[in-house]
Amino acid sequence: MTKNQTVDLLRSQLPGFYSVEQVINLIEKIEEEQSSPKITLDQVRELTHNILASIQNEASSDNIVSLEDVEFELGWDRRIEVRDVPINFDVIRDCIEGELTEFFEDEQEVEEEEAENEL
């Protein structure tokens, strides 16, 4: 059932406490809120900055790459070459997930406060 079909059905069958216009306005408001963009460009920049800062913090603590686990080999001309640098991608994922979770929890709290203020 589409939004228009729902509105038409309500117009034909809705006797009761709420007016048809009130119910239609509620339906339209719900759909608008779901389709409107939630994140601004400034918020994306702030979130990107926070994620990068979190990853840099972990990197400076040697949590992303353990220097003890880096493998070297002696190459041609007696050059020392890096053979393997094991990266702990779990730490990077946790940084990104933590920052995203914090951001969206904050946004949800703001939306809930705005909804309470509207009532």
C-alpha positions as CSV (number, residue, x, y, z in Angstrom):
1,M,0.0,0.0,0.0
2,T,1.4,3.4,-1.0
3,K,1.2,6.6,1.1
4,N,-1.5,8.0,-1.2
5,Q,-3.6,4.8,-1.0
6,T,-3.3,5.0,2.8
7,V,-4.4,8.6,2.9
8,D,-7.4,7.9,0.6
9,L,-8.4,4.9,2.8
10,L,-8.2,7.1,5.9
11,R,-10.4,9.7,4.3
12,S,-13.1,7.2,3.6
13,Q,-13.0,5.2,6.8
14,L,-11.8,7.5,9.6
15,P,-14.6,8.6,11.9
16,G,-13.4,9.3,15.4
17,F,-11.4,11.4,17.7
18,Y,-8.8,12.7,15.3
19,S,-9.6,14.6,12.2
20,V,-8.6,13.3,8.8
21,E,-6.3,16.2,8.4
22,Q,-4.5,15.5,11.6
23,V,-3.8,11.9,10.7
24,I,-2.7,12.9,7.2
25,N,-0.3,15.5,8.6
26,L,1.1,12.9,10.9
27,I,1.7,10.4,8.1
28,E,3.3,13.1,5.9
29,K,5.5,14.2,8.7
30,I,6.8,10.7,9.4
31,E,7.7,10.1,5.7
32,E,9.4,13.5,5.5
33,E,11.5,12.8,8.5
34,Q,12.6,9.5,7.1
35,S,13.6,10.8,3.7
36,S,15.3,14.1,4.8
37,P,19.1,14.1,5.1
38,K,20.2,13.7,8.7
39,I,23.9,14.6,8.4
40,T,25.3,17.9,7.2
41,L,28.6,18.4,5.5
42,D,30.0,20.0,8.6
43,Q,29.0,17.0,10.7
44,V,30.7,14.6,8.2
45,R,33.9,16.7,8.5
46,E,33.7,16.6,12.3
47,L,33.1,12.9,12.3
48,T,36.0,12.3,9.9
49,H,38.2,14.4,12.1
50,N,37.2,12.5,15.2
51,I,37.8,9.1,13.5
52,L,41.2,10.2,12.3
53,A,42.1,11.5,15.7
54,S,41.1,8.2,17.3
55,I,43.2,6.2,14.8
56,Q,46.2,8.5,15.3
57,N,45.9,8.1,19.0
58,E,45.9,4.3,18.7
59,A,48.8,4.5,16.3
60,S,50.9,6.6,18.6
61,S,50.3,4.0,21.3
62,D,51.7,1.2,19.0
63,N,48.3,-0.5,19.1
64,I,47.8,-0.6,15.3
65,V,51.3,-1.8,14.4
66,S,53.5,-3.6,16.9
67,L,57.1,-2.6,16.1
68,E,58.2,-5.9,17.7
69,D,56.3,-7.8,15.0
70,V,57.6,-6.0,11.9
71,E,59.8,-8.3,9.8
72,F,62.9,-7.2,8.0
73,E,65.3,-8.9,5.5
74,L,68.6,-8.1,4.1
75,G,68.2,-7.2,0.5
76,W,70.5,-6.7,-2.4
77,D,73.4,-4.2,-1.7
78,R,73.0,-5.0,2.0
79,R,69.9,-2.9,2.2
80,I,67.5,-3.5,5.0
81,E,64.0,-4.0,3.6
82,V,60.7,-4.3,5.4
83,R,59.2,-7.6,4.6
84,D,56.0,-7.5,6.6
85,V,54.2,-5.0,8.8
86,P,51.2,-6.7,10.5
87,I,48.4,-4.3,11.0
88,N,45.8,-4.8,13.7
89,F,42.7,-3.9,11.7
90,D,40.5,-4.7,14.7
91,V,41.8,-1.6,16.4
92,I,41.1,0.5,13.4
93,R,37.6,-1.0,13.1
94,D,37.0,-0.3,16.8
95,C,38.0,3.3,16.4
96,I,35.7,3.9,13.5
97,E,32.8,2.0,15.1
98,G,33.3,3.8,18.4
99,E,33.2,7.2,16.8
100,L,30.2,6.4,14.6
101,T,28.3,5.0,17.5
102,E,29.0,8.0,19.7
103,F,28.1,10.4,16.8
104,F,24.8,8.7,16.1
105,E,23.9,8.3,19.8
106,D,24.5,12.0,20.2
107,E,22.3,12.8,17.1
108,Q,19.6,10.5,18.4
109,E,19.6,12.3,21.8
110,V,19.3,15.7,20.0
111,E,16.4,14.5,17.9
112,E,14.6,13.0,20.9
113,E,15.0,16.3,22.8
114,E,13.7,18.3,19.8
115,A,10.7,15.9,19.6
116,E,10.0,16.4,23.3
117,N,10.2,20.2,22.9
118,E,7.6,20.0,20.1
119,L,5.1,18.4,22.3
